[in-house]
Amino acid sequence: MPALLRRVATTIEELGQVEVYDLIMHNEVTDDGTDWPSITVYFDYTNVDEPEEDAPEENKPGVT
């Protein structure tokens, strides 16, 4: 398991700017009946030029 976690972390770092939404750990069974640990990562690439959705709304004109 530690090797799998290190590999997943390295792979995510290599992707660059991403937002990870979820990690799902599970075991798959191979053809010979052996448990094979697996991790599914759900992510999206982030655009550094876009403001974050939760960022404060600065510099917006006030309502008059």
N, C-alpha and C positions, 0 to 999 in steps of 0.2 A: 504494500500500500504506500509506503513512503516514496518509493521510486515513481509510482504513478502520480502522486501529488506533485513531486518535483517536476516531472515531465509536463504536467498540465500547467503549472505555474510558469515554466519556461516558455511554453507555447503561447500562453496568453501575453506574456511580455513581448514576444517576437511579433505579435499582431500590431503593436503600436497602441494608439489611442482607441481604446474600446471601453464600452460600458457593459459589465457583466450583469446579467439579469438573474441568472440562476445557475446553480451547479447541482446536478443530480448524480449521486453515486449509487451504483447497483452492481450486481454480479450477473454475468452471462455464463451460460453453461456451454462448454465447447463440445465438439463431436465425441470426444472420449469421456465426457461426463465431469470434467474438471471445472471448478468455479474460476471464472476469469473476471477480476474486478474491472469496472469500467466507470468513466465519468463523462457525462454529457454536459457541455457548457453552452448556455444560451447567452449570446452577446450581440452587440451592434457596434459598428464603428462610430466614433464620435467625430464631429466636425469642430475643430478648434476655433473656427471663425464664427460659429453660431453661439449666441449667448445661451446659458443654461436656462431651462424653463423655470426653475425655482429662484433665479437671480432676482434681486430687488429691481423694481422698475424705476431706474434712475433716468434722468434726462428726458422724461416724457413730459410733453406739455400738460399743464394743469387744465382742468375743466373750468371755464369761466362763463 
